């Protein structure tokens, strides 16, 4: 693998913004140097006038046109889906399984474990994106807030179910914590290294606060599939918005949340405690109905900027550093820093379109040019 220097870009780490060049070797960022600094041993790739950010990280991705994680995907479909995500700027994601028969969920978890899920963030052979773990969205959800989850497959949030489902590969689980009043199930998840996110829940204010005190630190698609914010009963939404320990995941597609609601969440949670997700699915949205989304994470970033909800830098942070930090990935990804994986996105400054993507220092462009061809074209 050649030594590569990205030259002339505006680097958004995203904790800071500066003009600098990025040196890449062995799939890692080896240095961030002033643009006038000479490095003759490196091949130069011009990114002048572009924005350079970390690769995007989607914690809730059910599928897309190429694949449906709910069903029985093939290796070829997973490879195609992985490539489509990478081309759009997502370099890491959690494949998300919604409520189904427990036996089917176990089968799906095991299949993903054999076909790309790598807890050490390694890039599986044949894939273009990292899959460090699985997000189980269910089946321990409130029967009063199932959304599109089949109610016949909802399960109690107890140890019996968790002992079947919490197997290697599962990293995050959306649950209705009010179904676990004694907190035994939450404790089981934590003892097995699985993070719990409140979602598809009918929890009231007190129940949500109890869950947050017990270690739940995420909320799945805030406002969606939970009791609405009411002036006499703030519910789980109110509890989450007021708790500085909790990060709110949100779907900025204009359907799941109005732009003004996105602004409300960001104003109350700030850029440090907000996480952009897509909840994208093969079925997407149907006639305005909320059946997963049809957006890419880069669309969510652009929407937040175009709706004047926040700056590009903050939107990128919510789609890269924040999800990485929330899951404990930030030692390797989510930030442009020496020693981290060279997972990078090159954006057009004028329209914020994704021009090219690096995964482990290897460039992927929309016309499938190789790294050598891209370098030669830039000379």
C-alpha positions in Angstrom: 0.0 0.0 0.0 1.5 3.3 -1.1 2.1 6.3 1.1 -0.5 8.9 0.3 -0.8 12.6 1.0 -4.2 14.4 0.7 -3.2 17.9 -0.3 -5.0 21.2 0.0 -8.2 20.3 1.8 -10.0 21.9 4.7 -9.9 19.3 7.4 -12.8 19.0 9.8 -11.6 16.6 12.5 -14.7 17.3 13.5 -13.5 18.8 16.8 -11.8 21.5 15.0 -11.4 23.0 11.5 -8.1 23.8 9.8 -6.3 23.8 6.5 -3.8 20.9 6.6 -2.6 17.9 4.6 -3.2 14.3 5.8 -0.5 11.6 5.5 -1.7 8.0 5.1 0.3 4.9 5.4 -0.7 1.3 6.1 -4.4 2.2 6.3 -3.8 4.7 9.1 -3.4 8.4 9.5 0.3 8.9 10.2 0.5 12.7 10.4 -1.5 15.9 9.9 1.0 18.5 8.6 1.0 22.1 7.4 0.2 22.5 3.8 3.6 24.0 3.0 5.4 21.1 4.7 7.4 18.8 2.3 7.0 15.0 2.2 8.7 13.7 -0.9 8.2 10.0 -0.1 4.4 10.4 -0.5 2.1 10.3 -3.5 0.0 13.5 -3.6 -3.7 13.5 -4.2 -5.1 17.0 -4.6 -8.3 17.8 -2.6 -7.9 21.5 -2.8 -11.2 23.4 -2.3 -12.8 20.3 -0.8 -13.9 19.5 2.7 -12.3 16.5 4.4 -14.1 14.8 7.2 -14.1 11.4 9.1 -16.1 8.6 7.6 -19.7 8.6 8.7 -21.0 6.1 11.2 -24.7 4.9 11.1 -25.8 3.1 14.3 -29.2 2.1 12.8 -29.2 0.7 9.3 -31.9 -1.9 8.5 -31.1 -2.2 4.8 -31.7 -0.5 1.4 -32.5 -1.3 -2.2 -29.7 -3.8 -2.4 -30.5 -5.8 0.8 -32.9 -6.3 3.7 -31.3 -7.4 7.0 -34.8 -8.4 8.2 -34.9 -11.2 5.6 -32.2 -13.6 4.5 -29.5 -11.6 2.7 -26.9 -13.2 0.5 -23.1 -12.5 0.5 -23.4 -10.8 -2.9 -26.2 -8.5 -1.7 -24.2 -7.6 1.5 -21.2 -6.7 -0.7 -23.3 -4.5 -3.0 -25.0 -2.8 0.0 -21.6 -2.3 1.7 -20.3 -0.6 -1.4 -23.3 1.6 -1.8 -23.0 2.8 1.8 -19.3 3.5 1.4 -19.8 5.4 -1.8 -22.2 7.7 0.1 -19.7 8.3 2.9 -20.7 5.7 5.5 -17.5 3.8 6.4 -18.9 2.0 9.5 -22.4 0.9 10.4 -24.3 -1.4 12.7 -26.6 -3.8 10.7 -29.9 -3.5 12.4 -32.4 -6.4 13.0 -36.0 -5.6 13.9 -38.4 -7.7 15.8 -39.0 -11.2 14.4 -39.3 -14.8 15.7 -36.4 -15.4 18.2 -35.1 -18.3 16.2 -34.9 -16.2 13.1 -33.1 -13.4 15.0 -30.5 -15.9 16.3 -30.0 -17.2 12.7 -29.6 -13.7 11.4 -27.1 -12.7 14.2 -25.0 -15.8 13.4 -25.1 -15.2 9.7 -23.8 -11.6 10.2 -21.2 -12.9 12.5 -19.8 -15.1 9.7 -20.2 -12.5 7.0 -18.6 -9.3 8.1 -19.2 -8.4 11.8 -15.8 -7.8 13.3 -15.7 -6.6 16.9 -12.2 -5.2 16.5 -13.4 -2.9 13.7 -11.4 -4.9 11.1 -12.7 -4.7 7.5 -14.1 -8.0 6.4 -12.9 -9.4 3.1 -15.1 -8.4 0.2 -16.8 -5.5 2.1 -16.2 -1.8 1.8 -17.5 -0.8 5.2 -16.8 -1.8 8.8 -19.5 -3.7 10.8 -18.3 -3.8 14.4 -21.5 -5.2 15.8 -25.2 -5.7 15.5 -28.1 -3.5 16.6 -31.1 -5.5 17.8 -34.1 -3.2 17.5 -36.4 -5.4 19.5 -38.0 -7.8 20.2 -38.3 -6.5 23.8 -40.5 -3.5 23.0 -43.7 -2.0 24.3 -46.8 -3.5 22.7 -48.2 0.0 23.0 -45.5 1.5 20.8 -44.6 -1.2 18.2 -44.4 1.0 15.1 -43.9 -1.4 12.2 -42.6 -4.2 14.4 -44.9 -7.3 14.2 -46.7 -7.4 17.5 -47.0 -11.2 17.4 -43.2 -11.4 17.8 -42.7 -8.9 20.7 -41.2 -10.5 23.7 -40.9 -9.7 27.5 -37.7 -7.9 28.5 -36.4 -10.6 30.7 -33.4 -12.8 31.2 -34.9 -15.8 29.4 -35.1 -13.9 26.1 -31.7 -12.2 26.6 -29.9 -15.5 27.2 -31.0 -16.6 23.8 -30.3 -13.4 21.9 -27.2 -11.9 23.5 -24.6 -13.8 21.6 -21.3 -12.7 20.1 -21.8 -9.9 17.6 -24.7 -8.1 19.4 -23.5 -4.7 20.5 -26.5 -2.5 20.9 -30.2 -3.3 21.8 -33.2 -1.0 21.6 -35.5 -1.9 24.5 -38.6 -0.6 26.4 -37.0 -0.4 29.9 -40.4 0.0 31.6 -40.9 -3.8 30.9 -37.9 -4.4 33.3 -39.1 -2.7 36.5 -36.4 -4.5 38.7 -33.6 -3.7 36.3 -32.3 -7.2 36.0 -32.5 -7.3 32.2 -30.6 -4.0 31.9 -27.9 -5.3 34.2 -27.6 -8.4 32.1 -27.0 -6.4 29.0 -24.4 -4.3 30.6 -22.6 -7.3 32.1 -22.4 -8.7 28.6 -21.0 -5.5 27.0 -24.2 -4.6 25.2 -25.4 -1.0 25.3 -29.1 -0.4 25.8 -31.1 2.3 24.0 -34.6 3.4 25.0 -36.9 3.0 22.1 -40.4 1.8 21.0 -41.2 2.6 24.6 -44.2 3.9 26.5 -42.1 4.8 29.5 -43.3 7.8 31.5 -40.9 10.4 33.0 -40.1 8.5 36.1 -39.6 5.2 34.3 -37.3 6.8 31.8 -35.3 8.5 34.5 -34.9 5.2 36.3 -33.6 3.6 33.1 -31.1 6.4 32.6 -30.0 6.1 36.2 -29.4 2.4 35.5 -27.1 3.1 32.7 -29.2 3.6 29.5 -27.5 6.4 27.7 -29.0 6.4 24.2 -32.5 7.0 22.8 -33.5 5.4 19.6 -35.1 7.7 16.9 -36.1 10.3 19.4 -39.8 11.2 19.4 -40.7 8.3 17.1 -42.5 5.3 18.6 -42.8 6.8 22.1 -45.3 8.8 24.0 -45.4 12.4 22.7 -44.1 15.3 24.7 -47.0 16.6 26.7 -47.1 19.6 29.0 -48.4 17.6 31.9 -46.6 14.4 31.1 -43.1 15.0 29.6 -42.6 11.2 29.3 -39.4 9.6 28.0 -38.8 12.4 25.4 -38.8 15.0 28.2 -36.6 12.9 30.4 -34.1 12.4 27.6 -34.0 16.0 26.5 -33.3 17.1 30.1 -30.6 14.5 30.9 -27.0 15.4 30.1 -25.9 11.8 30.3 -28.2 10.7 27.4 -27.5 11.1 23.7 -30.5 11.4 21.4 -30.4 9.6 18.1 -32.6 11.3 15.4 -33.7 10.7 11.9 -33.3 14.0 10.0 -35.3 13.1 6.9 -38.2 15.6 7.1 -40.7 12.8 7.6 -39.8 11.2 10.9 -39.1 14.7 12.3 -40.0 18.1 11.1 -37.0 20.4 10.6 -38.2 22.5 13.5 -38.2 19.4 15.7 -34.6 18.6 14.7 -33.7 22.2 15.7 -35.5 21.7 19.0 -33.5 18.5 19.8 -30.2 20.2 18.9 -31.0 23.3 20.9 -31.7 21.3 24.0 -29.2 18.5 23.6 -26.4 20.4 21.8 -24.1 19.0 19.2 -22.3 16.8 21.8 -25.3 14.7 22.8 -27.1 14.4 19.4 -26.5 11.5 16.9 -27.7 11.3 13.4 -29.0 7.9 12.2 -31.0 6.9 9.2 -33.0 3.8 10.2 -32.9 3.2 6.5 -34.7 0.1 5.2 -35.4 -1.6 1.9 -39.1 -0.7 2.1 -38.2 2.9 3.1 -41.1 5.3 3.6 -44.4 4.4 2.0 -46.8 7.1 1.1 -45.5 9.3 3.8 -45.7 6.5 6.4 -42.8 5.8 8.7 -41.5 2.4 7.7 -37.8 3.1 8.1 -36.4 5.9 6.1 -35.1 6.2 2.5 -32.2 8.5 3.2 -28.4 8.1 3.4 -26.5 9.5 6.4 -24.9 12.1 4.2 -28.4 13.3 3.3 -29.1 13.8 7.0 -25.9 15.9 7.3 -27.0 18.0 4.4 -30.5 18.4 5.7 -29.3 19.7 9.0 -27.3 22.3 7.2 -29.9 23.2 4.6 -32.6 23.5 7.3 -30.3 25.9 9.2 -30.4 23.5 12.2 -26.7 23.6 12.7 -23.3 24.0 10.9 -21.7 21.5 8.6 -19.0 20.9 11.2 -21.6 20.1 13.9 -23.6 17.9 11.6 -20.5 15.9 10.7 -19.7 15.5 14.4 -23.2 14.1 15.0 -22.7 11.6 12.2 -19.1 10.5 13.0 -17.4 11.4 16.3 -20.6 11.2 18.4 -21.7 7.7 17.3 -18.1 6.5 17.6 -17.8 7.9 21.1 -21.1 6.6 22.2 -20.2 3.0 21.3 -16.5 3.2 22.3 -15.2 3.2 18.8 -13.4 6.5 19.0 -10.0 5.1 19.7 -9.9 4.0 16.0 -12.6 5.9 14.1 -14.8 8.9 14.1 -12.0 11.5 14.3 -9.2 12.6 12.0 -6.2 12.0 14.3 -2.8 10.4 14.1 -3.1 6.6 14.7 -6.7 6.2 13.7 -8.0 4.4 10.6 -7.8 6.5 7.4 -11.6 6.4 6.9 -12.3 9.8 5.3 -14.9 11.5 3.2 -14.1 14.2 0.6 -17.0 16.6 0.1 -17.8 19.2 -2.5 -17.8 22.5 -0.8 -20.6 24.1 -2.8 -23.3 21.5 -2.6 -22.0 19.1 0.1 -22.1 16.2 -2.2 -19.7 13.3 -1.5 -17.0 13.1 -4.1 -14.9 10.3 -2.9 -14.3 8.1 0.2 -11.3 6.4 1.8 -11.7 3.3 3.9 -8.5 2.2 5.5 -6.6 4.4 3.3 -8.0 3.0 0.1 -9.9 5.3 -2.2 -13.4 4.5 -3.5 -14.7 6.7 -6.2 -18.1 6.6 -8.0 -16.5 5.5 -11.2 -14.5 2.7 -9.4 -11.1 4.2 -10.3 -8.2 2.6 -8.5 -6.0 4.6 -6.1 -3.3 4.8 -8.8 -5.7 6.2 -11.4 -7.1 8.8 -9.0 -3.5 9.9 -8.1 -2.5 10.1 -11.8 -5.7 12.1 -12.7 -4.9 14.6 -10.0 -1.4 15.3 -11.3 
